Amino acid sequence: MYPHKNTMLTGAVETLKHWPTSQAIYLPKGRPPHVGELFVQPDLARTLRYLADEEAARGKGDRLAGLQAVRDAFY
């Protein structure tokens, strides 16, 4: 966790508690991660991996086709 993100999450604790899924992501252990603490977002990692895989599979060296594949996969 880096300082700015910790500050933003600390200021949003009460708001985040209204949404259980957001709370689970951003308030692990019921609080924002401390600065320097490992902050893992496995769902985001899976999404980014999926987008990268789509670009690799459909782009095949064509940057524009790869970007279109990412847009199609995202939307």
All heavy atoms as a GROMACS GRO file, in nm:
protein
  595
    1MET      N    1   0.086  -0.117   0.000
    1MET     CA    2   0.000   0.000   0.000
    1MET      C    3   0.090   0.123   0.000
    1MET      O    4   0.186   0.131   0.076
    1MET     CB    5  -0.090  -0.003   0.123
    1MET     CG    6  -0.176   0.119   0.141
    1MET     SD    7  -0.291   0.156   0.006
    1MET     CE    8  -0.393   0.011  -0.001
    2TYR      N    9   0.056   0.216  -0.084
    2TYR     CA   10   0.133   0.340  -0.090
    2TYR      C   11   0.057   0.451  -0.016
    2TYR      O   12  -0.064   0.442   0.005
    2TYR     CB   13   0.166   0.377  -0.234
    2TYR     CG   14   0.049   0.394  -0.327
    2TYR    CD1   15  -0.003   0.521  -0.351
    2TYR    CD2   16  -0.010   0.286  -0.391
    2TYR    CE1   17  -0.110   0.539  -0.437
    2TYR    CE2   18  -0.117   0.303  -0.477
    2TYR     CZ   19  -0.167   0.429  -0.500
    2TYR     OH   20  -0.274   0.447  -0.584
    3PRO      N   21   0.127   0.557   0.025
    3PRO     CA   22   0.067   0.658   0.113
    3PRO      C   23  -0.061   0.723   0.058
    3PRO      O   24  -0.159   0.735   0.132
    3PRO     CB   25   0.179   0.762   0.130
    3PRO     CG   26   0.305   0.683   0.114
    3PRO     CD   27   0.271   0.580   0.009
    4HIS      N   28  -0.060   0.764  -0.067
    4HIS     CA   29  -0.178   0.834  -0.120
    4HIS      C   30  -0.302   0.744  -0.119
    4HIS      O   31  -0.411   0.786  -0.080
    4HIS     CB   32  -0.151   0.888  -0.260
    4HIS     CG   33  -0.266   0.962  -0.319
    4HIS    ND1   34  -0.309   1.084  -0.271
    4HIS    CD2   35  -0.350   0.929  -0.420
    4HIS    CE1   36  -0.414   1.124  -0.341
    4HIS    NE2   37  -0.441   1.031  -0.432
    5LYS      N   38  -0.285   0.621  -0.160
    5LYS     CA   39  -0.399   0.527  -0.162
    5LYS      C   40  -0.449   0.502  -0.020
    5LYS      O   41  -0.570   0.497   0.003
    5LYS     CB   42  -0.358   0.396  -0.229
    5LYS     CG   43  -0.471   0.298  -0.247
    5LYS     CD   44  -0.563   0.344  -0.356
    5LYS     CE   45  -0.654   0.231  -0.401
    5LYS     NZ   46  -0.740   0.274  -0.511
    6ASN      N   47  -0.359   0.488   0.075
    6ASN     CA   48  -0.398   0.470   0.213
    6ASN      C   49  -0.479   0.590   0.263
    6ASN      O   50  -0.583   0.573   0.327
    6ASN     CB   51  -0.275   0.448   0.302
    6ASN     CG   52  -0.312   0.450   0.448
    6ASN    OD1   53  -0.310   0.555   0.511
    6ASN    ND2   54  -0.345   0.333   0.502
    7THR      N   55  -0.434   0.709   0.231
    7THR     CA   56  -0.505   0.830   0.272
    7THR      C   57  -0.645   0.835   0.211
    7THR      O   58  -0.743   0.866   0.280
    7THR     CB   59  -0.426   0.957   0.231
    7THR    OG1   60  -0.300   0.954   0.297
    7THR    CG2   61  -0.499   1.085   0.266
    8MET      N   62  -0.656   0.801   0.083
    8MET     CA   63  -0.786   0.803   0.016
    8MET      C   64  -0.880   0.700   0.078
    8MET      O   65  -0.998   0.729   0.101
    8MET     CB   66  -0.769   0.780  -0.133
    8MET     CG   67  -0.683   0.887  -0.195
    8MET     SD   68  -0.719   0.947  -0.358
    8MET     CE   69  -0.881   0.908  -0.394
    9LEU      N   70  -0.830   0.581   0.103
    9LEU     CA   71  -0.915   0.476   0.161
    9LEU      C   72  -0.953   0.510   0.305
    9LEU      O   73  -1.067   0.486   0.346
    9LEU     CB   74  -0.844   0.341   0.155
    9LEU     CG   75  -0.827   0.282   0.016
    9LEU    CD1   76  -0.745   0.154   0.022
    9LEU    CD2   77  -0.960   0.258  -0.052
   10THR      N   78  -0.860   0.565   0.379
   10THR     CA   79  -0.890   0.603   0.517
   10THR      C   80  -1.003   0.706   0.521
   10THR      O   81  -1.092   0.698   0.606
   10THR     CB   82  -0.763   0.658   0.586
   10THR    OG1   83  -0.664   0.554   0.588
   10THR    CG2   84  -0.792   0.704   0.727
   11GLY      N   85  -1.002   0.799   0.426
   11GLY     CA   86  -1.108   0.899   0.420
   11GLY      C   87  -1.241   0.845   0.371
   11GLY      O   88  -1.344   0.911   0.385
   12ALA      N   89  -1.239   0.727   0.313
   12ALA     CA   90  -1.361   0.670   0.254
   12ALA      C   91  -1.414   0.550   0.330
   12ALA      O   92  -1.507   0.483   0.283
   12ALA     CB   93  -1.333   0.630   0.109
   13VAL      N   94  -1.362   0.523   0.448
   13VAL     CA   95  -1.401   0.402   0.523
   13VAL      C   96  -1.551   0.394   0.542
   13VAL      O   97  -1.613   0.291   0.513
   13VAL     CB   98  -1.326   0.395   0.658
   13VAL    CG1   99  -1.388   0.289   0.748
   13VAL    CG2  100  -1.180   0.367   0.637
   14GLU      N  101  -1.613   0.499   0.592
   14GLU     CA  102  -1.757   0.494   0.619
   14GLU      C  103  -1.838   0.474   0.491
   14GLU      O  104  -1.938   0.403   0.491
   14GLU     CB  105  -1.801   0.619   0.695
   14GLU     CG  106  -1.746   0.628   0.836
   14GLU     CD  107  -1.772   0.502   0.919
   14GLU    OE1  108  -1.887   0.452   0.919
   14GLU    OE2  109  -1.677   0.453   0.982
   15THR      N  110  -1.796   0.536   0.385
   15THR     CA  111  -1.866   0.517   0.256
   15THR      C  112  -1.850   0.374   0.206
   15THR      O  113  -1.947   0.312   0.162
   15THR     CB  114  -1.810   0.616   0.151
   15THR    OG1  115  -1.829   0.749   0.199
   15THR    CG2  116  -1.879   0.599   0.017
   16LEU      N  117  -1.728   0.322   0.213
   16LEU     CA  118  -1.703   0.185   0.165
   16LEU      C  119  -1.784   0.081   0.243
   16LEU      O  120  -1.820  -0.023   0.188
   16LEU     CB  121  -1.554   0.153   0.172
   16LEU     CG  122  -1.466   0.228   0.072
   16LEU    CD1  123  -1.319   0.212   0.108
   16LEU    CD2  124  -1.493   0.179  -0.069
   17LYS      N  125  -1.813   0.110   0.368
   17LYS     CA  126  -1.888   0.014   0.450
   17LYS      C  127  -2.032  -0.003   0.402
   17LYS      O  128  -2.098  -0.098   0.440
   17LYS     CB  129  -1.884   0.056   0.596
   17LYS     CG  130  -1.749   0.032   0.659
   17LYS     CD  131  -1.746   0.069   0.806
   17LYS     CE  132  -1.611   0.036   0.867
   17LYS     NZ  133  -1.607   0.072   1.009
   18HIS      N  134  -2.080   0.086   0.315
   18HIS     CA  135  -2.215   0.071   0.260
   18HIS      C  136  -2.221  -0.037   0.151
   18HIS      O  137  -2.330  -0.080   0.115
   18HIS     CB  138  -2.262   0.205   0.200
   18HIS     CG  139  -2.295   0.307   0.303
   18HIS    ND1  140  -2.203   0.397   0.351
   18HIS    CD2  141  -2.409   0.332   0.370
   18HIS    CE1  142  -2.259   0.474   0.442
   18HIS    NE2  143  -2.385   0.436   0.456
   19TRP      N  144  -2.107  -0.074   0.096
   19TRP     CA  145  -2.103  -0.171  -0.012
   19TRP      C  146  -2.013  -0.287   0.029
   19TRP      O  147  -1.889  -0.275   0.025
   19TRP     CB  148  -2.052  -0.106  -0.140
   19TRP     CG  149  -2.145   0.000  -0.189
   19TRP    CD1  150  -2.265  -0.018  -0.251
   19TRP    CD2  151  -2.127   0.141  -0.177
   19TRP    NE1  152  -2.323   0.103  -0.278
   19TRP    CE2  153  -2.240   0.203  -0.234
   19TRP    CE3  154  -2.027   0.223  -0.124
   19TRP    CZ2  155  -2.255   0.341  -0.240
   19TRP    CZ3  156  -2.042   0.360  -0.130
   19TRP    CH2  157  -2.155   0.417  -0.187
   20PRO      N  158  -2.071  -0.401   0.067
   20PRO     CA  159  -1.992  -0.514   0.115
   20PRO      C  160  -1.883  -0.561   0.018
   20PRO      O  161  -1.775  -0.598   0.063
   20PRO     CB  162  -2.097  -0.624   0.137
   20PRO     CG  163  -2.225  -0.550   0.160
   20PRO     CD  164  -2.214  -0.426   0.074
   21THR      N  165  -1.910  -0.559  -0.112
   21THR     CA  166  -1.808  -0.605  -0.205
   21THR      C  167  -1.690  -0.508  -0.209
   21THR      O  168  -1.575  -0.551  -0.216
   21THR     CB  169  -1.865  -0.626  -0.346
   21THR    OG1  170  -1.932  -0.507  -0.388
   21THR    CG2  171  -1.964  -0.742  -0.349
   22SER      N  172  -1.717  -0.379  -0.205
   22SER     CA  173  -1.609  -0.281  -0.201
   22SER      C  174  -1.534  -0.289  -0.069
   22SER      O  175  -1.411  -0.279  -0.065
   22SER     CB  176  -1.664  -0.139  -0.222
   22SER     OG  177  -1.718  -0.127  -0.350
   23GLN      N  178  -1.608  -0.308   0.038
   23GLN     CA  179  -1.545  -0.320   0.169
   23GLN      C  180  -1.450  -0.440   0.172
   23GLN      O  181  -1.339  -0.430   0.224
   23GLN     CB  182  -1.652  -0.336   0.277
   23GLN     CG  183  -1.597  -0.342   0.416
   23GLN     CD  184  -1.707  -0.349   0.522
   23GLN    OE1  185  -1.824  -0.332   0.494
   23GLN    NE2  186  -1.667  -0.374   0.645
   24ALA      N  187  -1.491  -0.550   0.113
   24ALA     CA  188  -1.406  -0.670   0.111
   24ALA      C  189  -1.276  -0.645   0.036
   24ALA      O  190  -1.170  -0.697   0.074
   24ALA     CB  191  -1.482  -0.786   0.048
   25ILE      N  192  -1.282  -0.565  -0.069
   25ILE     CA  193  -1.162  -0.536  -0.149
   25ILE      C  194  -1.072  -0.435  -0.079
   25ILE      O  195  -0.952  -0.457  -0.063
   25ILE     CB  196  -1.201  -0.484  -0.289
   25ILE    CG1  197  -1.271  -0.592  -0.368
   25ILE    CG2  198  -1.078  -0.431  -0.363
   25ILE    CD1  199  -1.340  -0.541  -0.493
   26TYR      N  200  -1.129  -0.322  -0.041
   26TYR     CA  201  -1.050  -0.208   0.004
   26TYR      C  202  -1.028  -0.201   0.154
   26TYR      O  203  -0.944  -0.124   0.200
   26TYR     CB  204  -1.113  -0.078  -0.044
   26TYR     CG  205  -1.113  -0.068  -0.194
   26TYR    CD1  206  -1.230  -0.076  -0.266
   26TYR    CD2  207  -0.994  -0.055  -0.264
   26TYR    CE1  208  -1.230  -0.069  -0.404
   26TYR    CE2  209  -0.992  -0.048  -0.402
   26TYR     CZ  210  -1.111  -0.056  -0.472
   26TYR     OH  211  -1.110  -0.050  -0.608
   27LEU      N  212  -1.101  -0.280   0.231
   27LEU     CA  213  -1.085  -0.281   0.376
   27LEU      C  214  -1.060  -0.423   0.427
   27LEU      O  215  -1.133  -0.474   0.512
   27LEU     CB  216  -1.208  -0.220   0.444
   27LEU     CG  217  -1.249  -0.080   0.403
   27LEU    CD1  218  -1.378  -0.038   0.472
   27LEU    CD2  219  -1.137   0.020   0.426
   28PRO      N  220  -0.959  -0.488   0.374
   28PRO     CA  221  -0.929  -0.622   0.426
   28PRO      C  222  -0.896  -0.609   0.575
   28PRO      O  223  -0.840  -0.508   0.618
   28PRO     CB  224  -0.809  -0.668   0.344
   28PRO     CG  225  -0.743  -0.542   0.298
   28PRO     CD  226  -0.855  -0.442   0.282
   29LYS      N  227  -0.932  -0.705   0.650
   29LYS     CA  228  -0.913  -0.702   0.797
   29LYS      C  229  -0.996  -0.589   0.860
   29LYS      O  230  -0.968  -0.545   0.971
   29LYS     CB  231  -0.766  -0.685   0.833
   29LYS     CG  232  -0.676  -0.794   0.778
   29LYS     CD  233  -0.530  -0.766   0.811
   29LYS     CE  234  -0.442  -0.864   0.738
   29LYS     NZ  235  -0.299  -0.830   0.756
   30GLY      N  236  -1.095  -0.536   0.785
   30GLY     CA  237  -1.183  -0.434   0.838
   30GLY      C  238  -1.127  -0.293   0.839
   30GLY      O  239  -1.186  -0.203   0.897
   31ARG      N  240  -1.013  -0.273   0.774
   31ARG     CA  241  -0.948  -0.142   0.773
   31ARG      C  242  -0.868  -0.127   0.645
   31ARG      O  243  -0.836  -0.226   0.579
   31ARG     CB  244  -0.854  -0.130   0.892
   31ARG     CG  245  -0.747  -0.239   0.890
   31ARG     CD  246  -0.633  -0.212   0.985
   31ARG     NE  247  -0.538  -0.321   0.988
   31ARG     CZ  248  -0.449  -0.348   0.894
   31ARG    NH1  249  -0.440  -0.275   0.785
   31ARG    NH2  250  -0.366  -0.449   0.908
   32PRO      N  251  -0.833  -0.002   0.609
   32PRO     CA  252  -0.744   0.015   0.494
   32PRO      C  253  -0.608  -0.048   0.525
   32PRO      O  254  -0.562  -0.041   0.640
   32PRO     CB  255  -0.730   0.166   0.480
   32PRO     CG  256  -0.845   0.225   0.555
   32PRO     CD  257  -0.875   0.126   0.665
   33PRO      N  258  -0.543  -0.108   0.426
   33PRO     CA  259  -0.408  -0.160   0.449
   33PRO      C  260  -0.315  -0.046   0.491
   33PRO      O  261  -0.328   0.067   0.445
   33PRO     CB  262  -0.367  -0.217   0.314
   33PRO     CG  263  -0.496  -0.243   0.243
   33PRO     CD  264  -0.589  -0.136   0.290
   34HIS      N  265  -0.222  -0.077   0.579
   34HIS     CA  266  -0.123   0.021   0.623
   34HIS      C  267  -0.024   0.047   0.510
   34HIS      O  268  -0.001  -0.039   0.424
   34HIS     CB  269  -0.047  -0.030   0.746
   34HIS     CG  270  -0.134  -0.052   0.865
   34HIS    ND1  271  -0.206   0.049   0.926
   34HIS    CD2  272  -0.162  -0.165   0.935
   34HIS    CE1  273  -0.272   0.000   1.028
   34HIS    NE2  274  -0.249  -0.130   1.036
   35VAL      N  275   0.037   0.164   0.512
   35VAL     CA  276   0.142   0.197   0.415
   35VAL      C  277   0.251   0.091   0.424
   35VAL      O  278   0.296   0.056   0.534
   35VAL     CB  279   0.200   0.338   0.442
   35VAL    CG1  280   0.319   0.366   0.351
   35VAL    CG2  281   0.092   0.444   0.422
   36GLY      N  282   0.288   0.037   0.310
   36GLY     CA  283   0.390  -0.067   0.304
   36GLY      C  284   0.335  -0.208   0.314
   36GLY      O  285   0.404  -0.305   0.282
   37GLU      N  286   0.211  -0.223   0.356
   37GLU     CA  287   0.147  -0.354   0.368
   37GLU      C  288   0.108  -0.404   0.228
   37GLU      O  289   0.070  -0.325   0.142
   37GLU     CB  290   0.023  -0.341   0.456
   37GLU     CG  291  -0.044  -0.471   0.491
   37GLU     CD  292  -0.159  -0.451   0.590
   37GLU    OE1  293  -0.181  -0.338   0.639
   37GLU    OE2  294  -0.228  -0.550   0.615
   38LEU      N  295   0.120  -0.532   0.207
   38LEU     CA  296   0.082  -0.590   0.079
   38LEU      C  297  -0.069  -0.575   0.058
   38LEU      O  298  -0.148  -0.610   0.145
   38LEU     CB  299   0.120  -0.739   0.076
   38LEU     CG  300   0.099  -0.812  -0.056
   38LEU    CD1  301   0.185  -0.750  -0.165
   38LEU    CD2  302   0.135  -0.959  -0.039
   39PHE      N  303  -0.105  -0.520  -0.057
   39PHE     CA  304  -0.246  -0.499  -0.093
   39PHE      C  305  -0.271  -0.576  -0.221
   39PHE      O  306  -0.220  -0.540  -0.327
   39PHE     CB  307  -0.272  -0.350  -0.112
   39PHE     CG  308  -0.413  -0.316  -0.154
   39PHE    CD1  309  -0.522  -0.359  -0.080
   39PHE    CD2  310  -0.436  -0.241  -0.268
   39PHE    CE1  311  -0.652  -0.327  -0.118
   39PHE    CE2  312  -0.566  -0.208  -0.307
   39PHE     CZ  313  -0.673  -0.251  -0.232
   40VAL      N  314  -0.347  -0.682  -0.212
   40VAL     CA  315  -0.369  -0.773  -0.325
   40VAL      C  316  -0.512  -0.759  -0.374
   40VAL      O  317  -0.606  -0.758  -0.294
   40VAL     CB  318  -0.342  -0.919  -0.283
   40VAL    CG1  319  -0.366  -1.014  -0.397
   40VAL    CG2  320  -0.199  -0.933  -0.231
   41GLN      N  321  -0.527  -0.748  -0.506
   41GLN     CA  322  -0.659  -0.742  -0.569
   41GLN      C  323  -0.668  -0.853  -0.674
   41GLN      O  324  -0.647  -0.830  -0.792
   41GLN     CB  325  -0.680  -0.605  -0.634
   41GLN     CG  326  -0.690  -0.492  -0.534
   41GLN     CD  327  -0.711  -0.360  -0.603
   41GLN    OE1  328  -0.616  -0.294  -0.638
   41GLN    NE2  329  -0.837  -0.324  -0.623
   42PRO      N  330  -0.700  -0.976  -0.632
   42PRO     CA  331  -0.700  -1.089  -0.725
   42PRO      C  332  -0.802  -1.076  -0.838
   42PRO      O  333  -0.774  -1.118  -0.951
   42PRO     CB  334  -0.727  -1.210  -0.638
   42PRO     CG  335  -0.780  -1.156  -0.509
   42PRO     CD  336  -0.730  -1.016  -0.495
   43ASP      N  337  -0.917  -1.016  -0.812
   43ASP     CA  338  -1.016  -1.000  -0.920
   43ASP      C  339  -0.964  -0.904  -1.026
   43ASP      O  340  -0.979  -0.929  -1.146
   43ASP     CB  341  -1.150  -0.950  -0.866
   43ASP     CG  342  -1.221  -1.054  -0.782
   43ASP    OD1  343  -1.196  -1.175  -0.802
   43ASP    OD2  344  -1.301  -1.014  -0.695
   44LEU      N  345  -0.902  -0.795  -0.985
   44LEU     CA  346  -0.842  -0.702  -1.080
   44LEU      C  347  -0.730  -0.770  -1.159
   44LEU      O  348  -0.720  -0.752  -1.280
   44LEU     CB  349  -0.789  -0.578  -1.007
   44LEU     CG  350  -0.717  -0.475  -1.094
   44LEU    CD1  351  -0.807  -0.423  -1.205
   44LEU    CD2  352  -0.666  -0.360  -1.007
   45ALA      N  353  -0.649  -0.849  -1.091
   45ALA     CA  354  -0.540  -0.921  -1.158
   45ALA      C  355  -0.596  -1.015  -1.265
   45ALA      O  356  -0.542  -1.021  -1.376
   45ALA     CB  357  -0.458  -0.999  -1.056
   46ARG      N  358  -0.704  -1.085  -1.233
   46ARG     CA  359  -0.764  -1.176  -1.332
   46ARG      C  360  -0.818  -1.097  -1.451
   46ARG      O  361  -0.806  -1.141  -1.566
   46ARG     CB  362  -0.876  -1.258  -1.267
   46ARG     CG  363  -0.826  -1.380  -1.193
   46ARG     CD  364  -0.939  -1.471  -1.149
   46ARG     NE  365  -1.024  -1.411  -1.047
   46ARG     CZ  366  -0.995  -1.407  -0.918
   46ARG    NH1  367  -0.883  -1.461  -0.873
   46ARG    NH2  368  -1.078  -1.352  -0.831
   47THR      N  369  -0.878  -0.982  -1.427
   47THR     CA  370  -0.931  -0.900  -1.535
   47THR      C  371  -0.818  -0.852  -1.626
   47THR      O  372  -0.828  -0.861  -1.749
   47THR     CB  373  -1.008  -0.779  -1.480
   47THR    OG1  374  -1.118  -0.827  -1.403
   47THR    CG2  375  -1.057  -0.688  -1.591
   48LEU      N  376  -0.710  -0.803  -1.567
   48LEU     CA  377  -0.598  -0.755  -1.647
   48LEU      C  378  -0.533  -0.869  -1.726
   48LEU      O  379  -0.495  -0.851  -1.842
   48LEU     CB  380  -0.496  -0.685  -1.558
   48LEU     CG  381  -0.544  -0.557  -1.492
   48LEU    CD1  382  -0.439  -0.504  -1.395
   48LEU    CD2  383  -0.583  -0.452  -1.594
   49ARG      N  384  -0.522  -0.987  -1.665
   49ARG     CA  385  -0.466  -1.103  -1.735
   49ARG      C  386  -0.555  -1.141  -1.853
   49ARG      O  387  -0.508  -1.170  -1.962
   49ARG     CB  388  -0.451  -1.220  -1.637
   49ARG     CG  389  -0.415  -1.354  -1.699
   49ARG     CD  390  -0.294  -1.360  -1.791
   49ARG     NE  391  -0.179  -1.290  -1.742
   49ARG     CZ  392  -0.082  -1.239  -1.821
   49ARG    NH1  393  -0.088  -1.251  -1.952
   49ARG    NH2  394   0.020  -1.176  -1.769
   50TYR      N  395  -0.686  -1.140  -1.832
   50TYR     CA  396  -0.781  -1.172  -1.939
   50TYR      C  397  -0.765  -1.075  -2.056
   50TYR      O  398  -0.759  -1.115  -2.172
   50TYR     CB  399  -0.924  -1.169  -1.885
   50TYR     CG  400  -1.031  -1.178  -1.991
   50TYR    CD1  401  -1.048  -1.294  -2.065
   50TYR    CD2  402  -1.113  -1.069  -2.018
   50TYR    CE1  403  -1.146  -1.302  -2.162
   50TYR    CE2  404  -1.211  -1.077  -2.115
   50TYR     CZ  405  -1.227  -1.192  -2.188
   50TYR     OH  406  -1.324  -1.199  -2.284
   51LEU      N  407  -0.757  -0.945  -2.025
   51LEU     CA  408  -0.741  -0.846  -2.132
   51LEU      C  409  -0.610  -0.865  -2.206
   51LEU      O  410  -0.606  -0.856  -2.330
   51LEU     CB  411  -0.750  -0.704  -2.074
   51LEU     CG  412  -0.884  -0.667  -2.012
   51LEU    CD1  413  -0.875  -0.530  -1.946
   51LEU    CD2  414  -0.997  -0.671  -2.114
   52ALA      N  415  -0.502  -0.893  -2.134
   52ALA     CA  416  -0.373  -0.916  -2.198
   52ALA      C  417  -0.377  -1.041  -2.285
   52ALA      O  418  -0.322  -1.043  -2.396
   52ALA     CB  419  -0.263  -0.928  -2.093
   53ASP      N  420  -0.443  -1.146  -2.238
   53ASP     CA  421  -0.455  -1.269  -2.316
   53ASP      C  422  -0.536  -1.246  -2.444
   53ASP      O  423  -0.502  -1.300  -2.550
   53ASP     CB  424  -0.520  -1.380  -2.233
   53ASP     CG  425  -0.430  -1.432  -2.123
   53ASP    OD1  426  -0.308  -1.402  -2.124
   53ASP    OD2  427  -0.482  -1.502  -2.033
   54GLU      N  428  -0.643  -1.167  -2.434
   54GLU     CA  429  -0.723  -1.136  -2.553
   54GLU      C  430  -0.640  -1.059  -2.655
   54GLU      O  431  -0.647  -1.086  -2.774
   54GLU     CB  432  -0.848  -1.056  -2.515
   54GLU     CG  433  -0.952  -1.137  -2.442
   54GLU     CD  434  -1.009  -1.248  -2.529
   54GLU    OE1  435  -1.061  -1.219  -2.638
   54GLU    OE2  436  -1.001  -1.365  -2.488
   55GLU      N  437  -0.562  -0.963  -2.608
   55GLU     CA  438  -0.478  -0.887  -2.699
   55GLU      C  439  -0.376  -0.977  -2.767
   55GLU      O  440  -0.356  -0.970  -2.887
   55GLU     CB  441  -0.406  -0.775  -2.624
   55GLU     CG  442  -0.336  -0.679  -2.718
   55GLU     CD  443  -0.192  -0.655  -2.686
   55GLU    OE1  444  -0.145  -0.700  -2.581
   55GLU    OE2  445  -0.126  -0.591  -2.770
   56ALA      N  446  -0.314  -1.066  -2.690
   56ALA     CA  447  -0.213  -1.156  -2.745
   56ALA      C  448  -0.274  -1.253  -2.846
   56ALA      O  449  -0.215  -1.280  -2.951
   56ALA     CB  450  -0.144  -1.233  -2.634
   57ALA      N  451  -0.393  -1.303  -2.815
   57ALA     CA  452  -0.456  -1.403  -2.901
   57ALA      C  453  -0.508  -1.343  -3.032
   57ALA      O  454  -0.497  -1.404  -3.138
   57ALA     CB  455  -0.572  -1.471  -2.827
   58ARG      N  456  -0.564  -1.222  -3.025
   58ARG     CA  457  -0.625  -1.164  -3.144
   58ARG      C  458  -0.540  -1.058  -3.211
   58ARG      O  459  -0.562  -1.027  -3.327
   58ARG     CB  460  -0.763  -1.108  -3.109
   58ARG     CG  461  -0.858  -1.221  -3.070
   58ARG     CD  462  -1.002  -1.187  -3.055
   58ARG     NE  463  -1.046  -1.054  -3.084
   58ARG     CZ  464  -1.146  -0.994  -3.025
   58ARG    NH1  465  -1.212  -1.055  -2.930
   58ARG    NH2  466  -1.184  -0.872  -3.059
   59GLY      N  467  -0.443  -1.005  -3.138
   59GLY     CA  468  -0.360  -0.899  -3.194
   59GLY      C  469  -0.254  -0.952  -3.289
   59GLY      O  470  -0.230  -0.896  -3.395
   60LYS      N  471  -0.189  -1.058  -3.252
   60LYS     CA  472  -0.086  -1.124  -3.333
   60LYS      C  473   0.008  -1.024  -3.400
   60LYS      O  474   0.029  -1.028  -3.521
   60LYS     CB  475  -0.149  -1.215  -3.439
   60LYS     CG  476  -0.247  -1.316  -3.384
   60LYS     CD  477  -0.180  -1.442  -3.343
   60LYS     CE  478  -0.286  -1.544  -3.309
   60LYS     NZ  479  -0.255  -1.632  -3.208
   61GLY      N  480   0.061  -0.931  -3.322
   61GLY     CA  481   0.156  -0.834  -3.376
   61GLY      C  482   0.094  -0.711  -3.437
   61GLY      O  483   0.164  -0.619  -3.476
   62ASP      N  484  -0.037  -0.709  -3.451
   62ASP     CA  485  -0.108  -0.592  -3.506
   62ASP      C  486  -0.162  -0.512  -3.388
   62ASP      O  487  -0.260  -0.551  -3.325
   62ASP     CB  488  -0.221  -0.640  -3.598
   62ASP     CG  489  -0.302  -0.527  -3.659
   62ASP    OD1  490  -0.297  -0.413  -3.608
   62ASP    OD2  491  -0.372  -0.553  -3.759
   63ARG      N  492  -0.097  -0.401  -3.357
   63ARG     CA  493  -0.132  -0.322  -3.238
   63ARG      C  494  -0.278  -0.277  -3.238
   63ARG      O  495  -0.346  -0.286  -3.137
   63ARG     CB  496  -0.040  -0.201  -3.228
   63ARG     CG  497  -0.063  -0.117  -3.105
   63ARG     CD  498  -0.020  -0.190  -2.980
   63ARG     NE  499  -0.031  -0.101  -2.866
   63ARG     CZ  500  -0.066  -0.138  -2.746
   63ARG    NH1  501  -0.090  -0.264  -2.720
   63ARG    NH2  502  -0.075  -0.052  -2.647
   64LEU      N  503  -0.327  -0.229  -3.351
   64LEU     CA  504  -0.466  -0.183  -3.357
   64LEU      C  505  -0.564  -0.298  -3.335
   64LEU      O  506  -0.664  -0.282  -3.265
   64LEU     CB  507  -0.494  -0.112  -3.488
   64LEU     CG  508  -0.422   0.022  -3.508
   64LEU    CD1  509  -0.455   0.081  -3.644
   64LEU    CD2  510  -0.457   0.119  -3.396
   65ALA      N  511  -0.534  -0.413  -3.393
   65ALA     CA  512  -0.621  -0.530  -3.372
   65ALA      C  513  -0.617  -0.573  -3.225
   65ALA      O  514  -0.719  -0.611  -3.168
   65ALA     CB  515  -0.579  -0.644  -3.463
   66GLY      N  516  -0.500  -0.565  -3.165
   66GLY     CA  517  -0.487  -0.600  -3.024
   66GLY      C  518  -0.567  -0.506  -2.935
   66GLY      O  519  -0.635  -0.550  -2.843
   67LEU      N  520  -0.558  -0.376  -2.964
   67LEU     CA  521  -0.636  -0.280  -2.887
   67LEU      C  522  -0.785  -0.301  -2.904
   67LEU      O  523  -0.862  -0.289  -2.808
   67LEU     CB  524  -0.598  -0.136  -2.926
   67LEU     CG  525  -0.458  -0.092  -2.884
   67LEU    CD1  526  -0.426   0.044  -2.944
   67LEU    CD2  527  -0.444  -0.089  -2.733
   68GLN      N  528  -0.828  -0.333  -3.025
   68GLN     CA  529  -0.969  -0.360  -3.049
   68GLN      C  530  -1.013  -0.484  -2.971
   68GLN      O  531  -1.123  -0.489  -2.916
   68GLN     CB  532  -0.998  -0.377  -3.198
   68GLN     CG  533  -1.146  -0.390  -3.230
   68GLN     CD  534  -1.224  -0.267  -3.188
   68GLN    OE1  535  -1.189  -0.154  -3.223
   68GLN    NE2  536  -1.330  -0.286  -3.111
   69ALA      N  537  -0.927  -0.585  -2.967
   69ALA     CA  538  -0.959  -0.706  -2.892
   69ALA      C  539  -0.977  -0.675  -2.743
   69ALA      O  540  -1.069  -0.726  -2.678
   69ALA     CB  541  -0.848  -0.810  -2.911
   70VAL      N  542  -0.892  -0.588  -2.691
   70VAL     CA  543  -0.904  -0.549  -2.550
   70VAL      C  544  -1.033  -0.472  -2.528
   70VAL      O  545  -1.106  -0.497  -2.430
   70VAL     CB  546  -0.781  -0.466  -2.506
   70VAL    CG1  547  -0.803  -0.406  -2.368
   70VAL    CG2  548  -0.656  -0.553  -2.507
   71ARG      N  549  -1.065  -0.380  -2.618
   71ARG     CA  550  -1.192  -0.305  -2.604
   71ARG      C  551  -1.311  -0.400  -2.608
   71ARG      O  552  -1.403  -0.389  -2.526
   71ARG     CB  553  -1.204  -0.203  -2.717
   71ARG     CG  554  -1.126  -0.078  -2.696
   71ARG     CD  555  -1.160   0.026  -2.803
   71ARG     NE  556  -1.048   0.113  -2.825
   71ARG     CZ  557  -0.961   0.104  -2.923
   71ARG    NH1  558  -0.973   0.011  -3.016
   71ARG    NH2  559  -0.860   0.188  -2.933
   72ASP      N  560  -1.309  -0.492  -2.703
   72ASP     CA  561  -1.421  -0.587  -2.715
   72ASP      C  562  -1.433  -0.672  -2.588
   72ASP      O  563  -1.545  -0.695  -2.541
   72ASP     CB  564  -1.399  -0.678  -2.836
   72ASP     CG  565  -1.409  -0.605  -2.968
   72ASP    OD1  566  -1.458  -0.491  -2.971
   72ASP    OD2  567  -1.363  -0.662  -3.070
   73ALA      N  568  -1.322  -0.717  -2.536
   73ALA     CA  569  -1.326  -0.801  -2.417
   73ALA      C  570  -1.373  -0.721  -2.295
   73ALA      O  571  -1.451  -0.772  -2.214
   73ALA     CB  572  -1.186  -0.859  -2.388
   74PHE      N  573  -1.332  -0.597  -2.286
   74PHE     CA  574  -1.369  -0.514  -2.171
   74PHE      C  575  -1.517  -0.481  -2.173
   74PHE      O  576  -1.584  -0.489  -2.071
   74PHE     CB  577  -1.287  -0.386  -2.169
   74PHE     CG  578  -1.313  -0.299  -2.049
   74PHE    CD1  579  -1.247  -0.325  -1.930
   74PHE    CD2  580  -1.402  -0.194  -2.054
   74PHE    CE1  581  -1.270  -0.247  -1.817
   74PHE    CE2  582  -1.425  -0.114  -1.942
   74PHE     CZ  583  -1.359  -0.140  -1.824
   75TYR      N  584  -1.567  -0.446  -2.290
   75TYR     CA  585  -1.707  -0.405  -2.298
   75TYR      C  586  -1.799  -0.519  -2.333
   75TYR      O  587  -1.916  -0.516  -2.321
   75TYR     CB  588  -1.724  -0.290  -2.399
   75TYR     CG  589  -1.659  -0.164  -2.348
   75TYR    CD1  590  -1.539  -0.120  -2.402
   75TYR    CD2  591  -1.715  -0.092  -2.244
   75TYR    CE1  592  -1.477  -0.005  -2.355
   75TYR    CE2  593  -1.654   0.023  -2.196
   75TYR     CZ  594  -1.536   0.066  -2.252
   75TYR     OH  595  -1.476   0.178  -2.205
   0.00000   0.00000   0.00000
